[in-house]
Amino acid sequence: MPVLDIRSLTREFTRRGKPFAAVDHVDLSIDAGEFVAIVGRSGNGKTTLLNLITGLLRPTSGTVTVDGLDVASLDDRTASAMRNRTIGFVTQSATLLGNLTVLDNVILPAVMTNDGHGTAARNGDAATAPAKTADPDMPDVIAPGHDDDGDDPLAHRAHALLASLQVDDLAGCYPKELSGGEMRRVSIARALINRPKLLIADEPTGDLDADSTAVVMRLLRRTADDGTAVLMVTHDPDALAYVDRTLRMDRGQLAAA
C-alpha cells in the first residue's frame, strides 16, 4: 500500500462569483522511500494540494489516503494526531513557537499529549525561560522522557537532527534570535523528530544559500533512503538532483515534468 494515495482530488474555490478548481482531478501515489518533487509557477495549486493532503483543507471531491487513512473522514482530533505522528510538515511560513528554545521547539511534537498540552518544565529551566507569550495553552519548556541510565533520548535525537542541519549550536536560542534560513532548518528538524512515514516540505530551501541547500537536500535524501515517503514543493532547480521523480503542477493539474 502506498504511504500517500490521491485519487481524482479536486478543491474548488469561488472568485468573483465564479467557481474555479485550484486543484483539479489530481492523482498521485508515493511509496515508502520515494522522493517526489512538484514544481510549477506560484498560484497553480501546489500549496493547496499540500493542505489537502494534511487535512488542513477538505476536498470538493476525490480522496486523500495517508498510511491507509482517508484524511477527509477524520475528525479534528484524529487529523491533528495524524499530522503529529504520521506526517512531518515543513511549511513555507515560520511556525516556531517564540516562547520555546530551538531544542524545545524540535522536541515539542514528540511530547504533545492528546489534549494539545506539553509536559512539565525541565528542572532548572523555568527560571531562565522568557515570559509566557499570548498563547496560554503552550508550555514554556518541555520535559522529555529519560532512559534508565539518565540519558534524554528525545534531546539526543533533536541534537543529532540539528547537527545534521548545522544548527546545533543554536539549540539554546529562541526563534527571534534566528535568521530565516536558520528557522527553516530548525523547522525541518522538528518535522523529522517523530520519524514520520510521510514528510511534506513546502519550499524547504527557500531561504537558504547554496551550501545550506546542499545540507538540507542530503538530509531529505537520506530520510527517503531510510524509508520515509518525501513530497517536496520547490522552485529550486538545484534541489531536483536529489529526487526520484519530478512532477509539474499547472492550473491545478499534475503531470510529469
C-alpha positions as a LaTeX table, in Angstrom:
\begin{tabular}{lrrr}
\hline
Residue & $x$ (\AA) & $y$ (\AA) & $z$ (\AA) \\
\hline
Met1 & 0.00 & 0.00 & 0.00 \\
Pro2 & 1.41 & 3.45 & $-0.86$ \\
Val3 & 2.08 & 5.82 & 2.02 \\
Leu4 & 0.23 & 8.53 & 0.08 \\
Asp5 & $-2.55$ & 7.76 & $-2.37$ \\
Ile6 & $-4.53$ & 10.56 & $-4.04$ \\
Arg7 & $-7.43$ & 9.83 & $-6.37$ \\
Ser8 & $-9.20$ & 12.41 & $-8.55$ \\
Leu9 & $-8.64$ & 15.10 & $-5.91$ \\
Thr10 & $-10.38$ & 18.41 & $-6.57$ \\
Arg11 & $-10.69$ & 21.57 & $-4.50$ \\
Glu12 & $-12.84$ & 24.39 & $-5.81$ \\
Phe13 & $-12.98$ & 27.99 & $-4.63$ \\
Thr14 & $-15.19$ & 30.87 & $-5.73$ \\
Arg15 & $-13.72$ & 34.04 & $-7.17$ \\
Arg16 & $-15.91$ & 36.95 & $-8.26$ \\
Gly17 & $-18.90$ & 34.68 & $-8.10$ \\
Lys18 & $-17.40$ & 32.00 & $-10.35$ \\
Pro19 & $-16.05$ & 28.63 & $-9.18$ \\
Phe20 & $-12.54$ & 27.58 & $-10.14$ \\
Ala21 & $-10.51$ & 24.49 & $-9.32$ \\
Ala22 & $-7.26$ & 25.28 & $-7.50$ \\
Val23 & $-6.62$ & 21.50 & $-7.52$ \\
Asp24 & $-8.23$ & 19.77 & $-10.48$ \\
His25 & $-8.67$ & 15.96 & $-10.52$ \\
Val26 & $-5.17$ & 15.18 & $-9.25$ \\
Asp27 & $-3.92$ & 11.60 & $-8.99$ \\
Leu28 & $-0.71$ & 10.85 & $-7.12$ \\
Ser29 & 0.78 & 7.84 & $-5.36$ \\
Ile30 & 4.02 & 7.83 & $-3.33$ \\
Asp31 & 5.56 & 4.70 & $-1.84$ \\
Ala32 & 7.73 & 4.38 & 1.24 \\
Gly33 & 11.28 & 5.51 & 0.45 \\
Glu34 & 10.27 & 7.52 & $-2.62$ \\
Phe35 & 11.27 & 11.18 & $-3.02$ \\
Val36 & 8.94 & 13.21 & $-5.26$ \\
Ala37 & 9.19 & 16.89 & $-6.18$ \\
Ile38 & 6.44 & 19.14 & $-7.51$ \\
Val39 & 7.43 & 22.23 & $-9.49$ \\
Gly40 & 5.40 & 24.94 & $-11.16$ \\
Arg41 & 4.70 & 28.65 & $-11.07$ \\
Ser42 & 3.19 & 30.25 & $-7.99$ \\
Gly43 & $-0.60$ & 30.30 & $-7.86$ \\
Asn44 & $-1.10$ & 26.98 & $-9.61$ \\
Gly45 & $-2.34$ & 24.96 & $-6.63$ \\
Lys46 & 0.79 & 23.40 & $-5.08$ \\
Thr47 & 0.29 & 24.67 & $-1.54$ \\
Thr48 & $-3.45$ & 23.97 & $-1.73$ \\
Leu49 & $-2.58$ & 20.37 & $-2.63$ \\
Leu50 & $-0.31$ & 20.06 & 0.41 \\
Asn51 & $-3.02$ & 21.47 & 2.68 \\
Leu52 & $-5.46$ & 18.89 & 1.32 \\
Ile53 & $-3.00$ & 16.08 & 1.97 \\
Thr54 & $-2.53$ & 17.16 & 5.59 \\
Gly55 & $-6.25$ & 17.67 & 6.21 \\
Leu56 & $-5.99$ & 21.43 & 6.70 \\
Leu57 & $-8.41$ & 21.77 & 3.79 \\
Arg58 & $-11.23$ & 19.44 & 2.80 \\
Pro59 & $-11.62$ & 18.41 & $-0.84$ \\
Thr60 & $-14.58$ & 19.29 & $-3.01$ \\
Ser61 & $-14.31$ & 15.75 & $-4.41$ \\
Gly62 & $-11.85$ & 12.90 & $-4.59$ \\
Thr63 & $-9.83$ & 11.24 & $-1.84$ \\
Val64 & $-6.53$ & 11.52 & 0.02 \\
Thr65 & $-5.30$ & 8.42 & 1.83 \\
Val66 & $-2.28$ & 8.66 & 4.15 \\
Asp67 & $-0.96$ & 5.42 & 5.65 \\
Gly68 & $-4.31$ & 3.78 & 4.97 \\
Leu69 & $-6.44$ & 6.58 & 6.49 \\
Asp70 & $-8.96$ & 8.59 & 4.47 \\
Val71 & $-7.88$ & 12.08 & 5.56 \\
Ala72 & $-11.18$ & 13.84 & 4.83 \\
Ser73 & $-13.10$ & 11.38 & 7.01 \\
Leu74 & $-11.05$ & 12.16 & 10.14 \\
Asp75 & $-12.37$ & 14.38 & 12.91 \\
Asp76 & $-10.22$ & 17.30 & 14.05 \\
Arg77 & $-8.58$ & 15.44 & 16.94 \\
Thr78 & $-7.70$ & 12.40 & 14.84 \\
Ala79 & $-6.46$ & 14.57 & 11.98 \\
Ser80 & $-4.24$ & 16.51 & 14.40 \\
Ala81 & $-2.83$ & 13.27 & 15.78 \\
Met82 & $-2.11$ & 12.06 & 12.23 \\
Arg83 & $-0.30$ & 15.31 & 11.41 \\
Asn84 & 1.79 & 14.93 & 14.55 \\
Arg85 & 2.63 & 11.22 & 14.36 \\
Thr86 & 2.42 & 10.17 & 10.71 \\
Ile87 & 3.21 & 13.34 & 8.77 \\
Gly88 & 6.12 & 15.72 & 9.12 \\
Phe89 & 5.17 & 19.07 & 7.59 \\
Val90 & 7.62 & 21.85 & 6.74 \\
Thr91 & 5.57 & 24.91 & 5.80 \\
Gln92 & 6.73 & 27.99 & 3.90 \\
Ser93 & 5.97 & 30.31 & 6.80 \\
Ala94 & 7.80 & 30.35 & 10.12 \\
Thr95 & 5.85 & 28.31 & 12.69 \\
Leu96 & 8.32 & 28.00 & 15.56 \\
Leu97 & 6.94 & 28.95 & 18.98 \\
Gly98 & 8.62 & 32.09 & 20.24 \\
Asn99 & 8.43 & 31.10 & 23.91 \\
Leu100 & 10.42 & 27.88 & 23.39 \\
Thr101 & 14.10 & 27.39 & 22.68 \\
Val102 & 15.21 & 25.82 & 19.44 \\
Leu103 & 15.75 & 22.49 & 21.21 \\
Asp104 & 12.31 & 22.53 & 22.82 \\
Asn105 & 10.65 & 23.54 & 19.54 \\
Val106 & 12.18 & 20.46 & 17.93 \\
Ile107 & 11.19 & 18.16 & 20.79 \\
Leu108 & 7.64 & 19.53 & 21.17 \\
Pro109 & 5.84 & 17.20 & 18.69 \\
Ala110 & 7.22 & 14.15 & 20.50 \\
Val111 & 5.84 & 15.16 & 23.89 \\
Met112 & 2.47 & 16.66 & 22.98 \\
Thr113 & $-0.43$ & 14.91 & 24.71 \\
Asn114 & $-3.82$ & 14.26 & 23.17 \\
Asp115 & $-5.25$ & 17.48 & 24.56 \\
Gly116 & $-2.54$ & 19.54 & 22.91 \\
His117 & $-0.56$ & 20.44 & 26.06 \\
Gly118 & 3.08 & 19.74 & 26.74 \\
Thr119 & 4.53 & 18.15 & 29.84 \\
Ala120 & 6.14 & 19.93 & 32.78 \\
Ala121 & 9.26 & 22.06 & 32.64 \\
Arg122 & 12.76 & 20.65 & 32.88 \\
Asn123 & 14.36 & 21.11 & 36.28 \\
Gly124 & 16.11 & 24.45 & 36.44 \\
Asp125 & 14.82 & 25.71 & 33.10 \\
Ala126 & 11.73 & 27.54 & 34.33 \\
Ala127 & 13.76 & 30.26 & 35.99 \\
Thr128 & 15.59 & 31.09 & 32.78 \\
Ala129 & 12.63 & 30.81 & 30.38 \\
Pro130 & 11.21 & 34.06 & 28.98 \\
Ala131 & 7.81 & 35.39 & 29.98 \\
Lys132 & 4.86 & 33.41 & 28.60 \\
Thr133 & 3.57 & 34.56 & 25.24 \\
Ala134 & $-0.04$ & 35.29 & 24.37 \\
Asp135 & $-0.88$ & 31.62 & 23.92 \\
Pro136 & $-1.76$ & 30.25 & 27.39 \\
Asp137 & $-2.05$ & 26.67 & 26.12 \\
Met138 & 1.59 & 26.29 & 25.17 \\
Pro139 & 4.34 & 25.33 & 27.64 \\
Asp140 & 7.42 & 27.49 & 28.14 \\
Val141 & 9.73 & 24.49 & 28.42 \\
Ile142 & 9.47 & 20.81 & 27.59 \\
Ala143 & 10.37 & 17.75 & 29.66 \\
Pro144 & 11.12 & 14.69 & 27.52 \\
Gly145 & 11.36 & 11.21 & 28.98 \\
His146 & 14.53 & 9.61 & 30.26 \\
Asp147 & 16.27 & 6.29 & 29.88 \\
Asp148 & 17.11 & 4.23 & 32.94 \\
Asp149 & 20.70 & 5.48 & 32.82 \\
Gly150 & 19.54 & 9.12 & 32.93 \\
Asp151 & 20.03 & 9.92 & 29.26 \\
Asp152 & 17.49 & 12.09 & 27.47 \\
Pro153 & 16.65 & 10.21 & 24.23 \\
Leu154 & 14.49 & 12.93 & 22.69 \\
Ala155 & 17.08 & 15.60 & 23.33 \\
His156 & 19.75 & 13.30 & 21.91 \\
Arg157 & 17.74 & 12.80 & 18.70 \\
Ala158 & 16.91 & 16.51 & 18.47 \\
His159 & 20.58 & 17.46 & 18.83 \\
Ala160 & 21.51 & 14.90 & 16.16 \\
Leu161 & 18.96 & 16.35 & 13.73 \\
Leu162 & 20.06 & 19.90 & 14.44 \\
Ala163 & 23.70 & 18.88 & 13.99 \\
Ser164 & 22.92 & 17.25 & 10.64 \\
Leu165 & 21.46 & 20.61 & 9.56 \\
Gln166 & 24.43 & 22.54 & 11.02 \\
Val167 & 22.36 & 24.49 & 13.55 \\
Asp168 & 23.00 & 22.54 & 16.77 \\
Asp169 & 24.96 & 25.49 & 18.16 \\
Leu170 & 21.63 & 27.35 & 18.23 \\
Ala171 & 19.84 & 24.77 & 20.43 \\
Gly172 & 19.58 & 27.16 & 23.37 \\
Cys173 & 18.47 & 30.16 & 21.32 \\
Tyr174 & 14.94 & 31.46 & 20.79 \\
Pro175 & 13.36 & 31.91 & 17.35 \\
Lys176 & 13.66 & 35.72 & 17.47 \\
Glu177 & 17.44 & 35.25 & 17.51 \\
Leu178 & 17.48 & 33.22 & 14.27 \\
Ser179 & 17.70 & 34.17 & 10.63 \\
Gly180 & 15.06 & 32.98 & 8.18 \\
Gly181 & 17.31 & 30.23 & 6.90 \\
Glu182 & 18.12 & 29.04 & 10.41 \\
Met183 & 14.43 & 28.91 & 11.32 \\
Arg184 & 13.80 & 26.88 & 8.17 \\
Arg185 & 16.40 & 24.29 & 9.15 \\
Val186 & 15.06 & 24.09 & 12.71 \\
Ser187 & 11.57 & 23.52 & 11.29 \\
Ile188 & 12.91 & 20.63 & 9.21 \\
Ala189 & 14.44 & 19.06 & 12.33 \\
Arg190 & 11.11 & 19.43 & 14.14 \\
Ala191 & 9.26 & 17.79 & 11.24 \\
Leu192 & 11.57 & 14.78 & 11.47 \\
Ile193 & 11.63 & 14.28 & 15.25 \\
Asn194 & 8.78 & 11.71 & 15.23 \\
Arg195 & 10.24 & 9.73 & 12.30 \\
Pro196 & 7.20 & 10.39 & 10.08 \\
Lys197 & 6.06 & 7.98 & 7.42 \\
Leu198 & 5.36 & 10.93 & 5.11 \\
Leu199 & 7.44 & 14.12 & 5.04 \\
Ile200 & 5.91 & 17.10 & 3.25 \\
Ala201 & 8.23 & 20.03 & 2.58 \\
Asp202 & 6.93 & 23.27 & 1.05 \\
Glu203 & 9.95 & 25.17 & $-0.35$ \\
Pro204 & 12.40 & 23.71 & 2.20 \\
Thr205 & 15.36 & 25.56 & 0.64 \\
Gly206 & 13.59 & 28.85 & 0.02 \\
Asp207 & 15.69 & 30.90 & 2.49 \\
Leu208 & 18.97 & 29.06 & 2.05 \\
Asp209 & 22.26 & 29.68 & 0.30 \\
Ala210 & 23.84 & 27.03 & $-1.90$ \\
Asp211 & 25.81 & 25.35 & 0.89 \\
Ser212 & 22.81 & 25.15 & 3.24 \\
Thr213 & 20.63 & 23.91 & 0.39 \\
Ala214 & 23.02 & 21.01 & $-0.15$ \\
Val215 & 22.95 & 20.19 & 3.58 \\
Val216 & 19.15 & 20.13 & 3.65 \\
Met217 & 18.78 & 18.15 & 0.45 \\
Arg218 & 21.28 & 15.50 & 1.55 \\
Leu219 & 19.27 & 15.04 & 4.75 \\
Leu220 & 15.98 & 14.76 & 2.84 \\
Arg221 & 17.56 & 12.22 & 0.50 \\
Arg222 & 18.80 & 10.16 & 3.46 \\
Thr223 & 15.34 & 10.41 & 5.03 \\
Ala224 & 13.81 & 8.89 & 1.90 \\
Asp225 & 16.52 & 6.24 & 1.71 \\
Asp226 & 15.63 & 5.26 & 5.28 \\
Gly227 & 12.04 & 4.55 & 4.22 \\
Thr228 & 10.10 & 7.81 & 4.59 \\
Ala229 & 7.96 & 8.95 & 1.66 \\
Val230 & 9.02 & 12.53 & 0.86 \\
Leu231 & 6.95 & 15.05 & $-1.09$ \\
Met232 & 8.60 & 18.40 & $-1.78$ \\
Val233 & 7.32 & 21.53 & $-3.50$ \\
Thr234 & 10.18 & 23.60 & $-4.84$ \\
His235 & 11.24 & 26.35 & $-7.22$ \\
Asp236 & 14.90 & 25.46 & $-6.70$ \\
Pro237 & 16.40 & 23.63 & $-9.70$ \\
Asp238 & 19.40 & 22.52 & $-7.62$ \\
Ala239 & 17.08 & 20.53 & $-5.34$ \\
Leu240 & 15.81 & 18.37 & $-8.18$ \\
Ala241 & 19.08 & 16.44 & $-8.43$ \\
Tyr242 & 18.18 & 14.64 & $-5.20$ \\
Val243 & 14.67 & 13.39 & $-6.07$ \\
Asp244 & 13.40 & 10.21 & $-7.71$ \\
Arg245 & 10.82 & 11.90 & $-9.92$ \\
Thr246 & 9.60 & 15.39 & $-10.69$ \\
Leu247 & 6.02 & 16.44 & $-11.42$ \\
Arg248 & 4.72 & 19.78 & $-12.65$ \\
Met249 & 1.55 & 21.48 & $-11.45$ \\
Asp250 & $-0.14$ & 23.86 & $-13.87$ \\
Arg251 & $-3.60$ & 25.35 & $-13.36$ \\
Gly252 & $-4.40$ & 22.82 & $-10.68$ \\
Gln253 & $-3.43$ & 19.77 & $-12.73$ \\
Leu254 & $-0.47$ & 17.49 & $-12.07$ \\
Ala255 & 1.62 & 15.87 & $-14.80$ \\
Ala256 & 5.13 & 14.54 & $-15.35$ \\
Ala257 & 7.68 & 17.33 & $-15.70$ \\
\hline
\end{tabular}
